[in-house]
Amino acid sequence: MKVTVQVKLEPTPEQASALAVTLSACNDAASWVGKIAFETGEFKNFSLRKLVYAQVKDRWGLGAQAAQHVIKKVCDAYAALWANARAGNLGHQASRRYRQATQRPIRFRLDGAQPYDDRMLSWRIDAGTVSIWTIKGRLKNVAFSGSPAQLQKLALHRRGESDLLCRDGSWFLVATCDVPEAELNDQPDDFLGVDLGIVNIATTSDGEVMAGRQLNRLRARDRRLRRKLQQRNTKSAKRRARRRRRKEARRAKDINHKIAKRIVTEAERTGRGIALEDLTGIRERVRLRKPQRVTFHSWSFAQLEGFIAYKARRAGVPVVYVDPAYTSRTCAECGHVDKANRVSQARFACRSCGFVDHADRNGSRNIRARGLELWRRGAPSAAPASSGLRGAGRMRRVEPLDARRASPVASMAGG
């Protein structure tokens, strides 16, 4: 299966300058190619290459491989844009967002990611250096750093392209690795139900509660600090806000990884599968009181589900998605469904049999029962194929481009 490994480059000032000029030139060329593609209606890689290949090389001084990657990047961005439009992700055709997306050619940030293949980039994992092409010549012995697990994965499984990107003044390489999968356990002994929530991020049918109130307090503190910095609106406040702007996202991603690893490890150890709620469209369906809205909409449930799914696939653990309807109102002992069963956020008390339990644990037991029933009926494992993560975007992806701002109307209508 395809996974990505990110390592941090440690270039000298001269090397960093050459990388910055190269990245800027590649993305400037990509914006120009996107404009030509929009004006001419040519969005296929081979056809577009005939129009712009020579000019991209001569005008921006790009090498042959870099020019081809620039053109391919533009074609991929338009293809992604059309797919989003057809899926309704840009709204209906009369909406402002859709019109804005279809009235201008695609544009790329000057610091956006640029793909490199093995002709443009060579790795020396043992020495901790790379040799990388730039428009100022080949840079040799550019140092990089990563954890021992990352370096081992690179040495054993790296395949295909790597993406060069700059983020907040730091340089990174995101390499594609083809990691072997374990054989799927098609006869699990049972299923481990996982209930996702706001107060407790994840609760399993074994009764294990993960994350919870302490994390939510940290997130509330971050929001208060962010609000104060925005209100102060001074240079120092803006500088501090820039330094902290990705902190909460990094913390959430790290916690999601740890939660997913604990869940998958426990399921693998006990020979069980994993049952998750199908939360597609949950943000549109659920109505919450105002104090809960920020907390609900800021946590990345799709990311957590995606991490669980791909880690389960690597471990050979089957995953099924169940309908979450009434799992919080159904008694896990007698099956009685009643809104009054949910006494409070944390307490469940059945009005029929008198069973009392933590509400999230009761819900996770219902999810486990539904997952087991689905599996007995012959439902296949829903762990994603290597082409993507369910609900969390493509597993193999480049740095997001400014693709929301453009789409040729005629080609979209005809394609």
N, C-alpha and C positions, 0 to 999 in steps of 0.2 A: 504494500500500500504506500501511497505517496504522502510523505510528511515533509515539513520544512524545518531547517535548523538555522537559527540566526546567530551569527558571531559578530563581535565588534572589531572593526578595523582600528589600528593605532598608527595612522600615517604620520610622517614628519610634516612640518608646515609646508614644505615644497610639494610633497606628495598630495597633501590635502588640497592645495591650490590647483594642482593638475586634475584631481578628481572632480573638484567643483566646476572647473571650466568644461570638462567633458560632460558631466551630467546636465549642465545648463545647455550646452550645444545640442545634445541628443534630444532634450525635451523641447527646445525651441524648434528644432527640425521636425519633431513629431507634430507640434502645433501647426506648422506650415503644411505638412502632409495632410493633416486632418482638414485643413481649409480647402486644399486642392481636391481631396476626396469628396467633400461636401459639394463643391461647385461643379464637379464633373460627374458625380454619381457613380464613381468607380470605387467599390469597397472590397473587392476581392484582392487577395494578396498579389497574385501574379499580374493581374491587369493594372493595379495601382503601381506596381514596381516599374512597369514599362514607362509610366508617366513621370515618375519622380526620382528614380534611383540615381541617375547620373547627377541631377541637380543637388540632391542631398549630399552626395560625396564631395562635389566640388565646392558648394556654397558653405558648408559647415566643416569641411575637412574630415569627414568621418571615413573610417575604413569600410571595406566591403561588408564585413559581418555586422558591424554596428549599423550601417545603413539599412540592411535587411531587417535587423531587429526593430529599428525605428518604424519601418513600414508595417511590419507584422503587429507591432504594438498598437498602431492606429486601427488596423483592421479588427483586432481583438476587442478594442474599446468600443467600436461601432457595433460589433456583433453583440456585445454585452448590453449596450444601450437599447438595441432593438428588442432583445429578449425581455428586458425590463418593461419596455413600452407594451409589448404584446401581453405580458403577464399582468398589466394594470398597475405596476409599481410606480408609475409616474402620474397616476390619476387618469381620469377620462380625458378624451381629446379636447374638450372645451375648457379644461382647467388651466389655470395660470401656469402651474408647474409644467404641465405637458407642453404648452405653447412655448414657454421659455426654453424647454429642452429641444424643441424642434426648429427653432428659428436661428440658430447659429452653429457654426462648425465646432467640432470637439476641440477642447484646449487642454493643455497639460501644464501642470506646475513645473517650474524650472528645477525644483528639487525632487521631482517625482522619480520613482524607481526606474532603472534601466536594466533590462536583461542582458546577461553575458553567457556565452557558451564556452566550451572548452578550448576553442581557438583564441578567444579573447582573455581567458582567465585560467590560470593553472594553479593548483593547490599543492603546497608542501605541508602536509598535516604534521609530520614529525618535527619540522623546524618552526612551525607556527607562523608561516609567511605565505603570501600569495604573489603571483606575478600577474599584473592586470594592465590591459590596454587603455591608453588615454590618447586624446588628440595631440598631446605633447610628447608622445612616445611611450614605450613600454616601461611601466614602473615595476621594478623587481624588489623583492624582499620587503614587501609591505606587511608589517606585523599585524596579527590578529589574535584575539583571545576568546576563550570560551570555556565552559565547564568540561571536566574530564568526560562526562557522559556525552556531551555534544561532539567533542573531538573524536570519540570512539565511533559515534554514529556516522560522522563525516567520513572517517577512514574506511569504514566497512560498507556503507550503503549509499554514498553520494552518487547520484545519477542526474544527467540532464543539466538544465540551466541554473544559474544563480542570479539573484537580483542585487544590484548595487543601489543603496539608498542613503540619504542624509536626513537625519532627524535631530532637530535642535542642536545643530553643530557637530553631531557625532555621526560617524560613518559605520555602516553595517553591510554585511553580505548575508543574504537569505538563500541558502542552498537547498536544493531538492534532494531528498533521500528516498530510496525505495526500500522500505523496511519489510522484511518477510512477516507473514501473518501466521499465527497459530491455527491449527485445524479447529473448525467450529465444533463446539460441543453440542451435537444435535440430540442428545438425550440428557438434558439437565435434570437434576434431582428435584428441583423446586425453582421458585423465582424470588428474587429480592425486590420488593416494591420500594419505590422512591417517590416520596411526596415533596414537591418543591413549594416553598412558601416565602412570605415576606419576613416574618419574625425569625423563623428558622429556615435557612436557605434550603436545606435538604434534611429529610427525616426518613430513615429506612424502616422496613417492616420488622427488623430486629430490635428496634427501639433506639437506635443510635441517632443522636441529634447533632447536626453539623452547622458550624457558624452560629448565627443567631444574634442576640441582643447586643453583644459587645461590638460586633462588626457594624451593626446599624448605628450604634452610637458614634463610631469613628466616621461613618459616612455622613451623619448629621453634622458632626463637627467640621468636616471638610466643606460641606455646603455653607455653613455659617461663615467660615473663614473666606470662602470664595465670594460670598455676598458682601462682606465687609471690604474686601479688596476692590471689588467693582464699584462700590459706593465711594471709596476714597479717591480713586481715579487719579492717583499721582504716578510719577515715573517709577518710583520705587515699588509702589503697589502693583503696577503692571508688570514690572520685572519679576516680582515674587510670584504673581499669578502665572506667568509663563513657565517658571520653574516647576510649579506644582500642577500644571494643567493636565498632565497625564498620570499623576500619582494615583488617583482613585481608580482609573482604568487598569493600571498595572496591578494594584492590590486586588481588584476584582478578578482579574485574569489568573493571578497566582492562587487565590483561594479556590476558584473554580477548578483549576488543575489539581489541587490537593484533594478537594472533595471527590472529583471524578476518580482519581487514583485510588482513594480509600474504598469507594464503592465497587470499582471493578476488581480490585485485589481481593476483597471479601467474597464477591461472587465467584471468582476463579478458585479461591481456596476451598470453598464449600461445594463446588460443582453445580452452582445454580446459574440461572439466567437473570437478566435485569428487566424489570417492568417499569416503564416511564409513562407519564401522562403526555398525551398529544396536546400540546399547548399552542398549536397553530392558531393564530388570530386571537389569542387570549387577551391582548391589550385592548382590542376593539370590543370584545364581548363583556368584559368585566367592568362594573361600575363601582367606584370606591368613593369614600368620603375624602374630602380635600386633604386632610393631614396624611393620608396613605398614598396619595397619587404620586408624589415625588419618589418615595421609596420604591413603589411598585414599578414605575416606568424607568428607573435608573439601573435596576439590576439586570444583568444579561443572562436570563434563563436559557435563551437559545444557545448561547455560548457554552453554558454548563452542560446542556443536553448533548451538544456536539462533541464536547470533550469526553463525556461518558461513552458516547457511541463509538468514537474512533479508538479509544483505549480498549473498549470491549472487543472491537474487531481485531485489534492486534493480539489480544489474549485469547481469542476464540470463544468469547462469552456471548451467547445469543441475547439480543435485545428486542423487546416488543413494546409497542406504543398502544396504550389503552385510552378509551374515552374517559375523560376526567369528570363527566357529568355525575353529580350527586355523590362523589366519593367522600366528601366531607360530611354528608348528611346520613350516610348509610351505616348501619351498625355492622361491624366486622364479625360479630358473634351470631346474630339472628337474622341479619339482612333487612331489618326494618328501616324504612326511609321516612324521615321526618325532618323538616327544617328546625323544629324545636330540639332535635337531638344535639345540635351544636349550641351548647350553653353559652360559651364564650370563645375567644380566639384559641385558648389553650385547652379547654375542657369539653369532653364529649360524654354525654349521658343519654343512653337509649331510653326512650319513653315506653318501649315495649317490654324488654327483658331486664332493664336496670343496669346493663353493662356500662361501666365507667372507665375511661381511658384518656390519655392525652389525645387531643383532636388530630394532630399531625400523624401520630403513630396509627391511630384508627384509620385515617385516610390511606396511609401507606400499605396497611394490611388489605384494604379493599383493592388497591392497585395491584398488589401481589396476586390476589385471587383472580382478578380479571386477566392479568397477564398469563397466569397458569392455564386458565380456561381457553384463552386464545391459542396458546401453544398446543393444547390437546386437540383443538379443532383443526390444526394443521397450518396455522399462520407461520410464515417464514420469519427468520430474524431480520429486523429492520436496520441493523447496523449498516452504515453507508458503504457504497463501493468507493474505490480509490479516487473517483472523479470528484467527490465532494463530501461535505458534512451536512447532514440533515438539519435544516433550520439554522445553520451557522455559516452559510456561504460556502464557496468552493474551498476544498482543503488545500489545493495548490493554486495560489493566487498571487498576483503581483500587487505592489502598492496601489491603493485606489487612485484612479485617475479622475479628472474633472469631467467624467462622461455624462453627468446629469444635465449638462448645459447644452447638449447638442444632439440632434438626430435629424437626418434628412427625411422630410415628410414623404416625398414620393417613393423613396426606396423602402421606407417602413411600411407604407401602404401596400406596396407591391410584393414585399418580402414575406 
